[in-house]
Amino acid sequence: MGTLRAGLSLPDDFRIHDLRHGYVTDALDAGQNPVEVSANVRHHSPGYTMERYGKRRAAGAKKLAASNASRVGLSTLV
C-alpha cells in the first residue's frame, strides 16, 4: 500500500498545511466571517488570522474598488 500522497497523485512538495492555507484564503475571499474562519483553523485569535491574510484581502479590495470606479466612469478614487 502506497502513501496517501501517492494515492491522491499529489506532488512530492505538497504539504497538508497548504490545504489549510488555501481554505483560509478562499473563505476570506468569499466573505466569510474572519472570526469563524479563525476558529475553524484554530488560530489563537481572529487578529492573528487577519494579520496573516488581511494584506492580501486589502489589495484585492483596492483592485475591486478601482474596477468598479472605472466601470462607472471614474478615473481615480478619492
Secondary structure, 3 states (H helix, E strand, C coil): CCCHHHHCCCCCCCCHHHHHHHHHHHHHHCCCCHHHHHHHCCCCCHHHHHHHHHHHHHHHHHHHHHHHHHHCCCCCCC
